[in-house]
Amino acid sequence: MLTAAWNNPAASAFALLGTICFIGWPLCRTRRGMLLVQVGIGFGLHYALWGGATAALVNGLGAVQTAASLLFGTSRRLRWLGFAFIPGIVGACALTWNGFPSILAATGQILMALGRVQIAPSAMRALVLSGTFFWLAHDRIVGSPLLIADLLSLATGAVALLRHAAPRCTPLAMIPSHRKR
């Protein structure tokens, strides 16, 4: 049974710390930087203290996968380990089944897991943010205050995607005169 988050100070503290990291990770430029900030997202602990079993378990698996992704880096031989967490997420969903919220939590975490194994920061950012949409729906349905964190992370993620996807433009005044023709 879910309890009000504000009735549990520890759950609120993990939600606050996680929110700060969840808002900040998309702004990192490198894959390693994004993963380092994601390590601080303690939403699994928040959900565990709040009573959300599926969300707690899949977030815990996500935290372990984040740490593993940092350890194996971009090694082709070890990247497969990141994919190995996906069946675990599906199993966690089945084990702690709570209807549609479980599907949303598992789908969101699977997309995030797929994002963490990407080498290119833009691909990682896009997949992890797409998973955030499912967490947004999950948190809306279960009444989690992390809905605010989801919205803020999507906003900073959209800014980061636009910032990194925009072509680098050089003002005409900065082009040497012999190249302006």
C-alpha positions in Angstrom: 0.0 0.0 0.0 1.4 3.4 -1.0 1.6 5.9 1.8 1.8 9.7 1.4 5.4 10.6 0.6 5.4 13.6 2.9 4.6 11.3 5.9 8.0 9.6 5.4 11.0 12.0 5.8 13.5 9.4 4.5 11.4 8.8 1.4 11.2 12.6 0.9 15.0 13.0 1.3 15.7 10.3 -1.3 13.1 11.9 -3.6 14.8 15.3 -3.2 18.3 14.1 -3.8 17.1 12.0 -6.7 15.3 14.9 -8.2 18.4 17.1 -8.2 20.3 14.4 -10.0 17.4 13.6 -12.3 17.2 17.2 -13.4 20.9 17.5 -13.9 22.0 14.4 -15.7 20.7 15.5 -19.2 22.9 18.6 -19.0 26.1 16.6 -18.9 28.0 16.5 -22.2 29.6 13.1 -21.9 28.2 9.6 -21.4 30.4 9.1 -18.3 29.2 12.4 -16.9 25.6 11.5 -17.4 26.1 8.1 -15.8 28.0 9.6 -12.8 25.1 12.0 -12.1 22.5 9.2 -12.6 24.2 7.2 -9.8 22.8 9.8 -7.4 19.2 9.2 -8.4 17.8 7.4 -5.3 14.3 6.9 -6.6 14.4 3.1 -5.8 14.9 3.9 -2.2 12.2 6.5 -2.3 9.7 4.0 -3.8 10.8 1.3 -1.4 10.1 3.5 1.6 6.9 4.7 0.0 5.6 1.2 -0.6 5.9 0.9 -4.4 7.4 -2.5 -4.9 7.7 -2.6 -8.7 9.0 0.9 -9.0 11.5 0.2 -6.1 12.8 -3.0 -7.6 13.2 -1.8 -11.2 14.8 1.4 -10.1 17.2 -0.6 -7.9 18.1 -2.7 -11.0 18.6 0.5 -12.9 21.0 1.8 -10.3 23.1 -1.4 -10.5 23.1 -1.2 -14.3 24.2 2.4 -14.1 27.2 1.5 -11.9 28.0 -1.5 -14.2 27.8 0.9 -17.2 30.3 3.1 -15.6 32.6 0.2 -14.8 32.5 -1.4 -18.3 32.6 1.9 -20.1 32.5 1.5 -23.9 34.2 -1.9 -24.0 32.5 -4.0 -26.7 33.2 -7.2 -24.8 31.5 -6.0 -21.7 28.6 -3.9 -23.1 26.4 -6.9 -23.3 26.2 -6.9 -19.5 24.0 -3.8 -19.7 21.5 -5.7 -21.9 21.4 -8.5 -19.3 19.4 -6.3 -16.9 16.4 -6.1 -19.2 15.1 -9.7 -18.5 15.6 -8.8 -14.8 13.4 -5.8 -15.2 10.7 -7.9 -16.8 11.0 -10.5 -14.1 10.8 -7.8 -11.4 7.6 -6.5 -13.0 6.1 -9.9 -13.0 7.2 -10.7 -9.4 5.7 -7.5 -8.0 2.8 -7.1 -10.4 0.5 -4.2 -9.6 -1.3 -3.8 -12.9 -0.8 -0.9 -15.4 1.6 1.0 -13.1 4.0 -2.0 -13.2 3.9 -2.0 -17.0 4.7 1.7 -17.1 7.6 1.3 -14.6 9.1 -1.6 -16.4 8.8 0.0 -19.8 10.3 3.2 -18.6 13.2 1.4 -17.0 13.8 -0.8 -20.0 14.1 2.2 -22.3 16.5 3.8 -19.7 18.5 0.5 -19.6 18.8 0.6 -23.4 19.9 4.2 -23.2 22.7 3.4 -20.7 24.4 0.9 -23.0 24.6 3.5 -25.8 28.0 4.8 -26.6 26.9 8.1 -28.2 25.7 10.6 -25.6 22.9 11.9 -27.8 21.5 8.3 -28.3 21.8 7.7 -24.5 20.0 11.0 -23.7 17.2 10.3 -26.2 16.5 6.8 -24.9 16.7 7.7 -21.2 14.4 10.7 -21.8 11.9 8.5 -23.7 11.8 6.2 -20.7 11.0 9.3 -18.5 7.6 9.7 -20.3 6.6 6.3 -19.0 7.7 7.2 -15.5 5.7 10.4 -15.8 2.6 8.4 -16.6 3.4 6.0 -13.7 3.9 8.7 -11.2 0.7 10.4 -12.3 -1.3 7.2 -11.8 0.2 6.3 -8.4 0.2 9.9 -7.2 3.9 10.1 -6.6 5.5 13.5 -6.0 8.2 12.4 -8.4 5.9 13.6 -11.2 7.5 17.0 -10.7 11.0 15.4 -11.1 9.9 13.7 -14.3 8.6 17.0 -15.8 11.8 18.9 -14.8 14.0 16.2 -16.2 12.1 16.2 -19.5 12.5 20.0 -19.7 16.2 19.9 -19.0 16.6 16.9 -21.3 14.8 18.7 -24.1 17.1 21.7 -23.7 20.1 19.4 -23.8 18.9 17.5 -26.8 18.3 20.8 -28.7 21.7 22.2 -27.5 23.6 19.1 -28.7 21.6 18.5 -31.9 21.8 22.1 -33.1 24.4 22.6 -35.8 27.3 24.8 -34.8 26.8 28.1 -36.6 29.6 30.6 -37.1 28.5 34.2 -37.4 29.4 35.7 -40.8 31.5 38.4 -39.1 33.8 35.7 -37.6 34.5 34.1 -41.0 37.8 35.3 -42.5 37.3 37.8 -45.3 38.9 35.5 -47.9 36.3 32.8 -47.2 33.2 35.0 -47.4 32.9 34.7 -51.1 
